[in-house]
Amino acid sequence: MSLTFHWFLPTNGDSRHVVGGGHGTPATASGRDRPPTVAYLSQIARAAEDLGFVGALTPTGAWCEDAWLTTAMVSRHTERLKFLVAFRPGFVSPTLAAQMASTFQRQSGGRLLLNVVTGGESHEQRAYGDFLDKDDRYRRTGEFLEIVRGLWDGRTVDLDGGHLRVADARLARVPDPVPEVYFGGSSPLAGEIAARHADVYLTWGEPPAQVAGKIAWIKGLAAAEGRAPRFGIRLHVITRDTAEAAWAEANRLLDGFDPETVRSVQAGLGRSESEGQRRMLALHGGSRDGLEIHPNLWAGIGLVRGGAGTALVGSHAEVAERIKEYAALGISEFVLSGYPHLEEAYWFGEGVLPLLAGEGVWQHPSEQRVNSVQVPFAG
């Protein structure tokens, strides 16, 4: 099995420093160093495509540009790259969302993946007119995905649920292929929704022992539903020719964290309702000390950024070893990023991916397509 790698489109801006944001915290001013223009994001997307990444995650929230509109524009500047579009199911009707996804598939040549984000911050949800509490948001997500999957299957859907209601809903044209659903969450209700609907369960970059526990948890829940999802992990990367150079870069980023900004961000994230965010905060406790929480796993990003807060740091060979360590647990997809996103894509793509290819655990997507073509025998 070939591992799958995705990159990230920084629609909150990019910089040679960490750009914060997410989970109710605003993007930091350093994001203005490289504004998230279509031209710059397309440059990152084309680099990711050339290097062998399968897709690129586009985030959602008040702190960044709209994911649907941005990816629709950037997709026109790429040929193969898929787009893992994050969206919140409470903001649009399920029928409209199913129709939008179907349209995106046809217009992009089947290059849409969906990252369903329930939303862990009530104050941010209320800004969008959503006043459900966290548990009810997850219940609504389950109803939403039940409707959307029914529509994608070509069925007429009638549902009178606790939060959503549709009657005689049907798509004029179903998507081909049906977009895969990526879903993450660490609360009990999140696990139930993932078990029933996720094609890929995503976790943030916790130490391997904790990731193994989450995989076992979701596998058990999914087996009871007769399903077997794949597993992915969301991480940042700082990889260089030598370990010393990589850690020097991590320390440079850390030196750029203003103490007041760290205090403000940590206070904001401390109010988060997200169980996953709570687990991220527990990895560093708001301290600059002891940030290497597992060999080559650095929790420094989480001091100033919500959501994914850990990075793989080390030489190309060390980072490749950590990736294989996660793969041995059952992780087959890696959603990665780094600051700046353009340069770090090349560091990883030219430094780590060739090592994984040499060990037979990764293959460039263009080579996979060539190998899948059956050449007629002419002898």
C-alpha positions, 0 to 999 in steps of 0.5 A: 500500500502506498501512503497518501500525502496532502498539503495545505492551502493557507487561506489565512495568509502565509509567512516565514513565521507561524500564522495563528488562527483557528478555534475562535482565535484570529489570524495573526498579523504576520499572515499579511506577509503573503496574503492568500491571493489566488495567485499565491495559493495556486503557486502552492497548489501547483508545487504540491501537485508536482511534488506528488501530494494527492490533495490540499486541505482548505480550512474553514472558519471566520479566521480565513477565506471561504473554502468553497470559493477559494478552491473553486478558483485555485482548481482552475490552475491545477490538473491532478491535485484534489481539494480537501474542502473543509465545511461546516454542515450547519451553515447550508442546507444538506441538499444544497451542499450535496448539489454543490459537491456534485457540481464541483466534481463535474467541473473539476474532473472529480477532484473534490474531497470533503472535510466535515467540521462540526464546529467546536466553538459556540461563540464562533458558531453563533456569529454565523447564526447557529445557536445549537450547543456542541452535542446537538451540532454533532447530532445535526451533523449525523442527520446532515450526512445521512441526507447528503449520502442518500442524495449522492446515492441517487435516492429521493430523501425524506427526513424529519430529524431532530435538527434537519427536515427535508421532503422529496429531496433529490439531485438532478445529477449525482456526483461521479465519483462520490466525494470521500468524507474526512471527519475528525473529533475526539468526543464520544458523539464525534466517534459515533458520527465517524463510525457511521459516515467517515471514509477517513477518520482524521486525528491531530498529531498526538504522540503515537501511543495516543494515536493508537488509542484513537484508532482502536476506538474508532475501529471498534465503533466502525466495526459495529456499524459494519464499516472500516474507515481509513485513518489520517493524521494532521501535522506540520513539518520542519524537515532539513538535510540535517537534524541540527538545521531542522531544530534551528528552524523550529527554535527560530519560529519559537523565538518569534512568538511574542509572549503576550500573543502566546498568553492571549492565544492560550487564554482563548483556546482554553475556552474551547469546547473541543475535546481535540483542542483540549488534548492539543493544549495538554501536550504543551501546557502553555509552556515553552519548555519540554516541547519535544513530546516524542522523538521528532514531535514538537508541540511548539506550533500549538502555542500560537495556533488553534487546531493542529499544533504539532510538527515533525521536526528533524532530518529527512531520514528522521521525519521519514522514520516517524511517518513510518512509525505512524503508518505502522499504527494504521495511518495511511494518509498524512495532511501536512503543512509548514511555514512558509507553505511553498518552501516547506512543500519543497523541503518535504517533497524533495527530501522525505518523499524520495526516501519513502519511495526508495523503501516502497511505501510511497509512489508519486501519483503520476507513476501510479497512473502509469503503472495502472495502465495495461499495455497490450501485448504485441509479441 
